[in-house]
């Protein structure tokens, strides 16, 4: 990069290629949403089991994100990007041939590792763009997430409707393989010589940087495994809650107890780790903790919607709308479009309104949207309008929340805090589908010889989302009363 901070053509080329990566990953993830009812039918699984199609992907991404970040510092960002994409391609191929839920979940876990490319990609963008243009580059890259979701809904629904859900995965394979070649051939990433050490918050700023080798970059594998075990055990407990038989009560209590033990073990491991996944000193910060919780709630609520709407739209009347994959896409499309617009205009909103006010407005609007959905979900049009309102609130609260995290983080640990925030956001996202599916399994009615979620199930889903969102309103208003001062370097 030149001293006058002109942007080289290679930097723009890198941004375009990485943006394609974001588009493809989000397209591949969103295109499965209209197929959720098909998975339930073809694999002959319960609604609670179907939630793992989304949750397994997110758990894999949550666990792999910090690990991939460490590996990219040790072995180089480009090499790890290519490895992750290769695993992702095998996952895409396997999903296309999946003939059982076990096979599909294994494929989804392999696909989920692609989530870990995003922090790496942000790091690459930070290296090739000057600071004055970094915000623009990051906004362009971030907008590809919502853009890919919009494309995934429209194109994926058409493929599912005309060729079946297997074809959606096969359609992605050549594009993903081609992207591996493009990254290998056209992206050059300079290896960083140094990285900051990861001591306690009080001493980090006083430490010198050290060489980025395997000795100084420890991977918290024990922490990753204990975190994964905690999430899986907790979600398994929620899955079993749908069964009210006496014989399962011990199993449910056992799963939740095991989740608590695993959580305690995770906390102990993180306290002792030199390079923890979640720095407990940082997460208990009086400003960071409420902001991260707001983001977790937003992620949880978003994926409750993702799990619920396809089932509602495609269930036969009178328990649903009797639609198909195309109908599902048309109902959810405004949600994705509003999210895209909100992401693209986030910088302007922050400058005019401020982060704490933006987060407060977003949480209030989102909460109003969920309670509106609770009261008005009898027609496709009502659901479409209220989803747009919810999406507007979520986009504002996520933008404001992330900006609060950025400003509240000491400069020397910003990367650590962002990685931790993304990890916990995905934890919230992984819980959302299971909560929604739990209600779908517990409350059902019979129509056309089959059993489908009843009106009570949808009302409880939207009520739960609204009540959880109220917690985020309280947190956002508490932050709004404080003056967020950028943390000192």
Secondary structure, 3 states (H helix, E strand, C coil): CCCCCCCCHHHHHHHHHHHHHHHHHHHHHHCCHHHHHHHHHHHCCCHHHHCHHHHHHHHHHHHHHHHHHHHHHHHCHHHHHHHHHHHHHHHHHHHHHCCCHHHHHHHHHHHHHHHHHHHHHHHHHHHHCCHHHHHHHHHHHHHHHHHHHHHHHHHHHHHHHHHCHHHHHHHHHHHHHHHHHHHHHHCCCCCCCEECCCCCHHHHCCCCCEECCCCCCCCCHHHHHHHHHHHHHHHHHHHHCCCCCHHHHHHHHHHHHHHHHHHHHHHHHHHHCCCCCCCHHHHCCCCHHHHHHHHHHHHHHHHHHHHHHHHHHHCCCCCCCCCCHHHHHHHHHHHHHHHHHHHHCHHHHHHHHCHHHHHHHHHHHHHHHHHHHHHCCCCHHHHHHHHHHHHHHHHHHHHHHHHHHHHHCCHHHHHHHHHHHHHHHHHHHHHHHHHHHHHHHHCEEEECCEEEECHHHHHHHHHHHHHHHHHHHHHHHHHHCCCCCCCCC
